[in-house]
């Protein structure tokens, strides 16, 4: 099942993707796809529906972030060995965690704003995990039972802000529009093996990232269990699990970064695609 939210920013409605590729309206059943509707019981009831019998949404509506009211974004740094290497760092012995501002969330195809003063805005295709039930001190064996679904994330980063402005990663991670999410929330039963998904990202038609979740240093059960030892994960929380090699910071023979007018296109097997155009800050 692929759940989504469609409509103007701030006025999205609940929807689902039909097997014919058309957006179907779920708003007569509930007003939004949010934490209250991500429980195993609710998702099981939705899976029992004939999504293709729901009304078709006319045209090609804008898609928003597929989950409303995300409580927190927990990001995992350096979770692919090839990305750690291109960053000049050793693969971590434990997951590297940081939080990303929820004010950075946008729809999957909304414009990305280059921040004022930015000279090193970078891209990062990532697999996102959406929590469906409360997780505190959970074991790896029980971790996947707390997952509502998976999403495509572009974890944009401003490297100067991140690495050269006092060493606090959050400064370069939480800028407005730096978390495009979606197009859909895909439930685990439909996605298959989450540790065998291809993921990629193009900048202006040039393939710069081309990896697989099979190369994650720390897999999804480990990440959920590990994070839950330090903070409670609530329904609607998002874990962004890291990016493979090929970011702007690691380009050879020298790094290069996004500028106004550039276009990113990215995707993960089974989770759809995003396209964003870079625009100047207002």
N, C-alpha and C positions, 0 to 999 in steps of 0.2 A: 504494500500500500504506500502511495506517495501523497502525503499531505502537504498543503501549501496555503499561502495567503495571497490574495489578489486584490488589486484596487489601488487608489491613490495613497501616497504615503500618509500614515496616520489614520487612514480610514479603510484598512484592509478587511476583507471578509474571509471566512474559512472556506477552503476548497480542497479538491483532490484531483489528481490526474487520472483520467480514464485510460483504459487500454487502447483507445483510439488516438491518444495524444491530446485530447481536448480537456480544457479545464472544466471541472464539474463543481457546481455550487453546493456547499455543505451548510450554508448559513441558516437554513431552515431547521437544522438539527442543533447547532450551537454557533454562537456569534463569532468565535475566534479559535484559533489553534494556540492554546496557552497551557500553562502548567496544570490547570485543573482538568485538562482533557488528554493528558499524556500517561495516565495510569494504565497498567496492564489490563484492567477490567474494561476501561473505555476503549482502548485500542482493539481489544478482542471483539467488542460490540461493533466497532466500525468495520473490522475485517469481515463481519458477517453480512454487511450490506452489499448490494449490487451497485458499485460505484457508477457503472455505466448507465444505470437507470436514473441517475440524478440529472437535474437540468444542466444543459451546456451553457457555459458563459460565452457570450457573443464576443467576436473579435479576438484580439491578442492583448489581454489585459496586462498591465504592469504586475510583476510579482514582487512581493515584499519578502522580508526574512520569514521563513516558514514557521517560526515559533515566536509568538508575542510574549513580551515581558520576561525575556531572559534575565535571570537573577544575577548571574556572574559568568564570566568567560575565564576559564582556567586554561592557560596555554602551557604547552610543553616545549621547551627549547632543546635544540641539538639532538632530536630524537631519531635522526638518520645519520649513520656513520659518515656517509659521503658529504653531508652538509656540515657536520662538525669539522671534517677535514678541510673543506673549502673556507671555513671560518677561522682556521688556524687554531682550533681547540681540540682537546682530547675528547673522545666519546665519554659521556658522563657515566659514573658508576651508579648514580641514582638519578631519577627524573629531575630535570631542571624545570621549576615551576615559576610562572609569573601570572598576574591578573591583567586583563585588558578591559578598558572602560566600555560599558554597554552603550555609551553615547556614540561609539564608533560604528554601531550596527547599521547596515543599509541593506537594501534589496540586492539580489544577485546581479542585476544589470543596470543598477543606478550609477551615475558618474562617480568617479573617485576624485576627491579634491587634493591637489598638491598643497601642503600646508605653507603658510607664509614663511619665507626664509629657508624653505627646504631645498637642499641640493642633492639629497641621497634617499629619495623615496623608492622603496624596494617592494618586490612582490614575493608571495609565498603561498603556493597551493597546499591545502591541508585537508585532511579528513577530520570532520567534527563529530563528536559523540554527544547526543542530547539525552540527559537523564530523565527517566520517567517516574522513578520512585525514590524516596529518601534513602541515601546511602551514607552510613556512618560506621567506620571501622569494619567494612565488609571484607570478606576474604576474596582472593582471586577466583575461587571456585564459584562463588555466588555473584560475582560482579556483573556478569552480563544480564542477569535478571533485572537489573536496575536501569537498563538501556531502553529508551523509547524508540530511538532511531538514529540515523546517521545523516549528515549534511556535508555539502561542499563548502569550504571556507577559503577566502583569500585573506591571509593574515598579513596585511600590508604593514610595512615598517619604515620608519625614517631613521637611517643608520647613524647619521650625525647626532640626532637627538638621543638615540639609543645608546651609543657607544662613546660619544665625545663630549657629552654634556653632564658629566658627573657620575656616569656609570650606572644609571638607573634605567633599566630597559623600558619601564612603563612610559617614559617620556616619548619614546619613539614608536610606541605600539598603539596608543589610545587615541590618536588624532581622529577627528571627524571623518567618517566614511571609510575608515581603515579596517572594517570587518564586513565585507559583503558576504552574505550567507544565503544558501539555497542553490537551486530553485525549489527543491522539495526536501521534506523530511521523509526518508525511506525507512520503513520498519525492518527490523532484523530478519524477519521471515522471508522478505522479498530480496534482500541484498545478497544473501549467501555468505561466503567466507570473507569476512571483513579484513583478513590478513593476506588477501591475494587480489587486491584491486590496483589497477594501473591508475596513475595520476599524472597530469601534465599541465603545462602552462606555456602559452605563446605571448610574445610581445611584438606587436606590429607584424604578425604572421611568422615570426621566427620562433621555433621551438627552443625554449631555454631550460625548461624542467621536464623530465621524463623519468618517472620513478614507479615504484610499487610499494604498497603497504607491507609486502612481505619483508621489506628491509627496515621496518621499525625496530629500533633498539629495544624499546619497552612496548609490548603489545597492549591491547585495549584492556583486558582484565587486570593486568598489572597496574596500569595507569589509574583505573577507577579505584582499585583497592588502595594503592599508594596515596592518592589524593585524599581519600576518605579518612586516612589516619591523621590528617592535618586540618581538615575542614569538612563539615557536613555538606554533601551534595544534595541539592533539592530538585524536585521536578522542574524542568525548564532550564536548568543550568547546562552550560555547554563546555565541553573539553575539546580544545583544538590541539591535535596530537603531534604537530611538528611537520617540517617540510623537507623534501629531498634536495639534493644538490641542484644548482642552476640558478640561484638567486643572483641579483645584480651585484651584491657584495663579492661574490665568488667568480665573476666572469673573468676570463683570460683573453688577452694578456693583461687587461686592467679592468677594474670594476666600472660598470655603467648603470645608470639609474633612470627612472621614469621622468618624463617631462610632459608639460601640457600638450595635449593632442595625441599622446600615445594611447594605444588600445591594447588591453589585455584580454585574452580568451583562455579559459582554463576549464578543466573537467576532471572528474573521477568516475571510473567505471561504475555504472549503475546509479550514480548520484546526479547525473545531468551536467550541464555546462553553465558558465557565466561569461558575460562580456561586459567590460567596463572601459569607458573612455576617461582619460585624465583631464581635469579642468582646473583652472586657477582658483585659489582661495578668494572668497568674496572680500 
